[in-house]
Structure formats: structure tokens, C-alpha cells
Amino acid sequence: MTTGEGGGKREGRAGIARDYAFRVYAVDDADEVRLKDLWLTVWRGKWIVGAAAIGAAILAVAVTLVITPEYRASILVAPVTETAGASSLASLASQFAGVAALAGVDLTGSGSRTAEAVATLESRAFTENFIRERNLMPALFADDWDAATGRWRVEAEDGPTMWNAFQRFASIRELEQDVQTGLITVTVNWTDPMLAADWANGLIGDVNQMMRNRAIRESQQNLDFLETELQKSSQVPLQSTIYSLIEAQMQNSMLANVNQQYAFRVIDPAVVPEKRYWPNRLVFAVLGLFTGLVIGTFWAFLRAPRSVAGGAAD
């Protein structure tokens, strides 16, 4: 009796455990919406879905005809490698670093020049000077500019500022450098293809000119300082070192005067683009088609909710 009762208790407990772990609830088929029913609903409203898809695609293409097109002009450049004058200065750096530092001579290599040129190209000072010299304010803010009168349509205090112009120009200018080759691509996106190409080429031309002028000015300052120190010095070894530095500075100044492409060498100049970059009609058409399919399908289900429920109940 004890064993039977114990076995009955164990069986009862096992039954409870099984009931707790594997409890199954009955599912009413009427609550399920089967895939077949969904497909039948879409098929019954195929004309609605198709019309919505085609209509949305046509509307998307029509939008591209209204949006002001943008064109992309790109120029490919290569950073200029170390010049002969820079090589001479670098070779002297290990021997006469103290004198070179005293003279204020720049003994850095081409890598620092490339970084300086890239930073200059993206700087606010260079960009604002580029906008000012080419009088780009009316082009950048054409909606606020009255070409007939040559004045802004808004009051002077409410008109665009140079800060606004820098923000606008920075948004249309792109700079990308290939890590492996070191080549740099400068891109300008604008509504006028001729202006886009002109600005892209002008950016590289101006940054080269600015870097050239800076190198010539610094070389002349260094030469003046070295010549003054040469007159003060009476030690032959020191005079020999200063003569070597003067020679290197003269070479650097000469190359900067001769080489127009001082910081960047143009590999492929920007040309006037013939095809628009934005908006892309094919992309708009595909997005419109997909959006129309979604809207048409949703509308088909709204028009036939009973059909889905009835198909699920059968």
C-alpha cells in the first residue's frame, strides 16, 4: 500500500510536471491569416496595386523634372614630391640641426607640405578668399540676388554673409584621398556645369599659387636672416654651414618661382559635365515603383478585409 501510494503520488507529480511543461492550447484556424489568403487578396486588387505602382513611378519621374539638376565636376591631382631644394635642406638637417633651427629654416619633408596643402584647401580663410576674389556670392545665393539691379532682394542686414557663403561652399565641395596611391580627388557639385568645372580647377590653381607665394616669402625671410648671421659670424665652419643653408634656400625659392604646380600636380583636370548628377531619374523611378506597390497593397487590403477573413475561415 505504501509502495502503491508512493507510486501513485510520483505518477501524479510527473503528470503535473508534464502538464506544466508541455501544456498545449488549441488554436482556432479562424484566427490564422494564411499566406494563400493574403496572396488572393492582393491578386483580387491587382489593378489597384498596379495602378498605384505605375502612378507613383510616373510621379517620381515628374518630380525629377521639377527639381533643379546638379552637376558634378572632379579634378584628380597628385601631391608634389620633395624638390631638390627640400632634399638639400633635409640632408643638412642631420648635420646642422641646431643652426637650421636657429635660422628658422623649415626642414620638413613633402608629407608635411601635402598635409598643409590639404588643410589650406579646406580652410575657412582660403575658401572665403576664393569666394571674394571670384565674387561668388550672387551665384551661391541666386534666389536672393537681383541680377537686373545688381542688388540683394533683401535688406543688407538680412542678406547672406561670408559665414553663410563658407557654409554653402563647403557643402558643395568634396575632397577624397586614396590611401594606397595618395591621389586626391576634388569635386564640386553645382547647378551650373560650367561653374562646377571652373571652381574645381580654380581651387587647385589658387591653392598652388598660395603655397608658392608662401614658400617664396618664407625663403626670402630665411635668406635675409642667414645673410645677417653670416656677416656677424667669424668662424669658418659656421660660415660654411650658413653658405650651405643659403644655397638650399635659393634652390627652394627658385623652384617655387618656376613651378606653377607647387603643391598639387594636376593629373586629370575637371571638364564640363554633360550629364546631371542629381536627381537620378532611374533611382527615383525605382523608389516610386516600390512605394506605389506598398501603398497599392495596403489599399487592396483595406478594400477587402472580409475576403481575408473568409478565406482564413474556409
Secondary structure, DSSP 8 states (H G I E B T S, - for coil): -HHHHHHHHHHHHHHHHHHHHS------GGG---HHHHHHHHHHTHHHHHHHHHHHHHHHHHHHHHS--BEEEEEEEEE----HHHHHHHHHHTTSHHHHHHHT-----HHHHHHHHHHHHH-HHHHHHHHHHHT-HHHHTGGGEETTTTEESS-GGGS--HHHHHHHHHHHEEEEE-TTT--EEEEEEESSHHHHHHHHHHHHHHHHHHHHHHHHHHHHHHHHHHHHHHHH---HHHHHHHHHHHHHHHHHHHHHHH-S-SSEEEEE------S--BS-HHHHHHHHHHHHHHHHHHHHHHH-HHHHHHHHH-
